[in-house]
């Protein structure tokens, strides 16, 4: 299955300015519409206004972290189907395992590998949409 990323609408949930800027620029460079939330509460509020193709969520967020935000999404009939990729600077095998067990569709450590970033997103989308 081939994806035209220009039809994607990504919700980036990130509070760290440099990561937010870098990830947004990569996505926009590929013609992807990006909306930004700075914490979990903003994420949930934005989900009430549109349905993204994909959510990229930092795990360590102020107010409501990525773990709690994902739990709310997965408990909702409206949002449970949306693929969510965890991104975090606190990389370890145990965090990756915990993220997958919590319901994240994938896990990307920071700093983001800019050369393979979009390939990783496409792979998640292809896997997520398999029959």
C-alpha positions in Angstrom: 0.0 0.0 0.0 1.4 3.4 -1.0 0.7 6.5 0.9 0.4 10.1 -0.3 1.5 12.0 2.8 0.1 15.2 1.4 -3.3 13.9 2.6 -2.1 13.4 6.1 -3.1 15.5 9.1 -0.7 15.0 11.9 -1.2 16.1 15.5 2.2 16.8 17.1 2.0 16.8 20.9 5.4 18.2 22.0 6.4 20.8 24.6 10.1 21.0 23.8 10.6 23.9 21.4 13.6 22.5 19.4 11.9 19.1 18.8 8.6 20.8 17.9 10.3 23.0 15.4 12.4 20.2 13.8 9.5 17.7 13.6 7.1 20.3 12.3 9.5 21.4 9.6 10.2 17.8 8.4 6.4 17.1 8.1 5.6 20.4 6.4 8.5 19.9 4.0 6.6 16.8 2.8 3.4 18.7 2.4 1.8 17.3 5.6 -0.7 19.4 7.6 0.6 19.8 11.2 -1.4 20.9 14.2 0.5 21.3 17.5 -0.5 20.7 21.1 1.9 21.6 23.9 0.4 19.2 26.5 -2.1 16.4 26.8 -5.0 18.7 27.6 -4.4 20.6 24.4 -4.2 17.4 22.5 -7.6 16.2 23.8 -9.1 19.6 23.1 -7.8 19.6 19.5 -9.1 16.0 19.0 -12.5 17.5 19.6 -12.1 19.7 16.5 -10.6 17.3 13.9 -9.5 13.7 13.4 -5.8 13.4 12.6 -4.2 10.7 10.4 -1.6 10.2 13.0 -0.6 11.5 16.4 3.1 12.0 17.4 3.2 12.3 21.2 6.0 13.1 23.6 5.8 11.0 26.7 7.0 13.7 29.1 4.5 16.5 28.9 3.3 19.1 31.3 -0.2 19.1 32.8 -1.1 15.7 31.3 1.7 13.4 30.1 1.6 11.2 27.0 0.8 8.1 28.9 -2.4 9.6 30.4 -3.3 11.2 27.1 -3.0 7.9 25.3 -5.2 6.2 27.9 -7.9 8.7 27.3 -7.6 8.3 23.5 -7.7 4.5 23.7 -10.8 4.6 26.0 -12.7 6.7 23.5 -14.7 5.1 20.6 -14.0 8.3 18.6 -10.2 8.3 19.0 -9.2 4.7 19.8 -8.4 3.9 16.1 -6.0 6.8 15.6 -2.4 5.6 15.4 -0.2 7.2 18.0 3.6 7.2 18.0 5.5 7.8 21.2 8.5 10.1 21.0 10.8 10.5 24.0 14.3 11.5 25.0 14.2 8.9 27.8 15.1 5.9 25.6 15.4 2.5 27.0 14.2 -1.0 26.1 11.9 -1.0 29.1 10.3 2.3 28.1 9.8 1.0 24.5 8.2 -2.2 25.8 6.0 -0.1 28.2 4.9 2.2 25.4 3.9 -0.7 23.2 2.0 -2.4 26.0 0.2 0.9 26.8 -1.1 1.0 23.3 1.3 3.2 21.3 1.6 2.0 17.7 5.3 2.7 17.6 8.1 4.3 19.6 10.8 6.8 18.3 13.7 7.9 20.5 14.9 11.4 20.4 16.9 12.9 18.9 14.7 12.0 15.8 16.6 10.3 13.0 15.7 12.9 10.3 16.9 10.7 7.4 14.4 7.9 8.3 11.7 9.8 10.1 9.1 9.9 7.3 9.9 6.3 6.4 9.2 5.3 10.0 5.8 7.1 9.9 4.8 5.5 6.6 5.7 2.1 8.0 3.5 2.6 11.0 0.6 3.8 8.8 1.0 0.8 6.4 1.1 -1.6 9.3 -1.9 0.1 11.0 -4.0 -0.1 7.9 -3.4 -3.7 7.0 -6.6 -5.8 6.8 
